[in-house]
Amino acid sequence: MKRKLAFLWNCIRRDRKHLCHLLLIGICDIGLALLIVGITKHLIDVASGNSVGVLWKQITLLLACMLLSVLLRGLFSRYTVWLHNELRNRLIEHFFTLLLRARWLDMKKFHSGDIMSRMEQDTDGVVNLLVVSFPQFVLTFLKLCGALVYLYIMDGRLAVVLALLVPVVLLLSKLYFKKMRSFSRLLKKQWSEVCQFFQEIVQNREVMKALMAEPACDCKLSHLQVGFTHTVNLQNRFAFYSNLVVMLGFVVGYLITFSWGLYRLENGTLTFGALMAFLQLVTMIQGPSLGLAQLVPGIIVSYTAIERLKELEDLQMETPCRFSLFKGVESIEFRNVSFRYRDGKALLNELNWSFERGKMYALTGRTGCGKTTILRLLLGFINPDAGSIHINGNGRQTNIDAGTRINFAYVPQDYALLSGSIRDNLNWGKPQVTDEELIDVLEQAGAGFVFGLPEGLDTRLNERGEGLSGGQMQRLAIARALLAPGEVLLLDEFTSALDSDTERMIIALLKKQVEHRIIIIVSHKRAVMDACDCVYQL
């Protein structure tokens, strides 16, 4: 619990002042509500002859208080919306930055659909807790206390009787909390499964259509939704009966107050104005009590959201390193490097390899032997279990880590193009790039087809580069890598989507670049291996 509270305190650290302002507005409104009860009592007593006063002055004062209350509530609502948006944006930015800087192996534990669910729904849950539920809890508690104190001044015995009902409500809320928390956890898990399945099917829709698997997809989604709906129905049924018990308690409280007021009115110990004040105060007591009970589901959802976001918050970050850019990388050396993934067999065992400037290298071997793992080690995504990897240049030697990643330009097997223009995608390699540089690098990568497109560099691409052929997307990915500052070029099956003519052209272009680079290629193709100066077999 302490860790969760510390997490919330940290989330709100830049907005604590604004939260205090929000609470201050709410407290002023509570004060006005109690003042309105007093004015209404006095106004009725003046009208019925039980008190002395000027009627029009009391009506004017009542109207002024009501108008001010309306103004405060409007201000409270507007301030809440503004603070909600500010805090939500800040939390999303925080977790976005955190996820980008988390260790690669730790991130592999989470499905991308589950991460999106946490980023969208759970951040909303935490923001609602801090900006909506917490202020409402504080203000309803203060309103409850204020109404009980006012009622105690008017009739101590009635106030004590009603006050005894509050612990009963809180006890029921505690039991309710435990049960609803288990429902909330299950619902979050089931909804994440729906999001994961939906995302995977949409991303692989061509494969599903080719397999004629649409009916099976419909069936699977329906099955997931049926499970989610069943849990929602169980939760609603439990909430219905729980709220019914609480409401019956409030009805009993109102009847006690009304009966006691009529008894005192009949005996002449209570004025009609005081009776109306009684009923108003009871409403002010029951309203906050019901409000506290109704806040419980939202708090439970938020509590579960905190637990899920805390799992992301607890991700291990990459060790902070200063970027170490080598102008003139001479070589990269593997010295007795061994590596295995968690709970897996050893992939690499005491590798002793060397990569030198001005040469092209091919990494080949059976599927799953560790070729892509070599690239991850070079990029500093993972660290060797034993041995070391050094990058040499500028008369110095440095261990490979996140800080040396800037020396590498990477072309993944799946291209990794984003929605946006071709220019936007190339700018990821070098943000401040000129059109002349773009034209030059596109020619180097054999991507001159861009100049034949109607909008050229400003041609819009869909998600994952859809709108271009596989070969065109691959060449754009190579062009983006050539723009990056790193002199070591890593290509993972980069010719997989290229025809033989384009493959030969790209290899020839890379050979022209190799004088000032180290080029490492993962490939099974004989043409690629024949073009390389050295082939490492895994």
C-alpha positions, 0 to 999 in steps of 0.5 A: 500500500505504501508503494502505491501511495508513493506512486500516486504522490509522485504522479501528482507532484507537479499538480499538487498546487492545482489539486489544492485549488480544486479542493478549496473551491469545493470547500467554499461550496460546502460552506455555502451549502450549510449557509443556505440551510441556515438562511432557509430555516430562518426564512421559513421561521420569519414567514411563519411568524416564529422569528423576526426579520425582513423577508426580502433581505433574507430572500436576496441573501439566499439568492446571492448564495445560490448564484455564488454556489452555481458559479463555484460548481461551474468553476469546479467542473471546468478546473477538473476537466483542465486538470484531468487533461493536463495530468493524463497527458503528463502520465502518458508522456511519462510512461511513453518515455519509460517504455522507450528506455526500458530494458529490451528483455523486460519489455518482452514480458508484455504484449503490445495490446496489453501495453496499449490497454494499460496506457489508455484505460489504466492511465485514465483510471489513475487520473480519475482517482486523483482528479475526480475520486480523491477530491470527491472523497475529501469533499463528501467527507467534509460535507458529511462532517459539516452536516453532522456538526450542524445537526448536532447543534440543533439536536444532539440525539438525532445527530448521534443516531444518524452518525451511528449509521455511517460506520455501518455504511463504511463496513459494508463498503469494506466488504464490497471493496474486497469483492469488487476488487477481484471482479476488477482485476478479472475484467482488466485481464479479460479486456486485455485479452480482447485487445491483444487478440483484436490487434493481432488479427488486424495486423495479420489480416492478410494471413487470416484472409488467406487462411480463410480463417474469418469464421474462426476469428469471429468465433474466438472474439465472440468467445472472449467477449462472452467471458468478459460480459459474464464477468460484467454481469456478475459484477453488476448483480453484486453491485445491485444487491449491495447498493440495495442494502445501502439504500434501505439503510438511508430510507430508514435514516430518513424515516427516523429523522422525519418521524422525530421531527414531526414528534417535536413539531407536535410538542411545540419544541421544534419550528417548521423552519427547523424541521425543514433544516432537519430534512435538508441536513439529513439529505446532506448526510445521506448524500455524502454517505451514498456518494462515498459508497458510490465512489468505491467502484471507481476507487477499485478500478483505479486501485487495479489500474495502479497495480498494472501501471506499477508493473510498468513503473517497476521495469528495469531501465537501461543503464544511463550512458552518455552517447559515445559516437566514434568518427572512424570505427576501426573494429568490433571485437567479440571476446569469449562471448556467451549468452542465453535467454531466460530459461532457455538453452545457451545460444552463443558459447565463447564467440571470438569474432572480429569485424574490421572497417572496410569489410562486409560480413555475413552471419548465417546459420539455421533458424534460431541459432542466434543470428539476430541475437548477435545484432541485439548484442551489438545494439546494446539491447542485451548484454553478454552473460560472459565475455565482452564486446568492444568497439575500437576507434579514435585511438580508444576502446569502449565496451558495447552498451546503450551509449555506443548504440549511436554508432550503429544503423539498423535495418530490421527484417520487417522494415519498421516503417511508420504511418506518415510521409516518406520524408517523415520516415527518412527523418527518423534517421537524421532529423535535420536532413536537407532535400539534397541529402535525401535525394542522394541517399535514396539513390544510394539505396536504389530507391529512386522510385520515390521520385516517380511518385505523384507526391514524391517525398511527401507521399503518405504511407499507411500503417507499416508502410502499406501502399508500397511493395515489400521491396520498396519498403525495404529500400526505404528502410536501408535509405533511412539507415544510411542517413543515421550517424553510425558507421556500422551498418546492421542488416537483418535479412535485408534482401528477403523482399527483393528480386534478384536484380534489385538484390545485386544492385543494392549489394553493389551500392553497399560495396561502394559504401563499405570503405568507410563502414563496417557492414554486418548482414544476417542472410541465408542467400548465397549471393549475399554471402558471396559478396561479403569479405567474411562469413561467420557460421553459427 
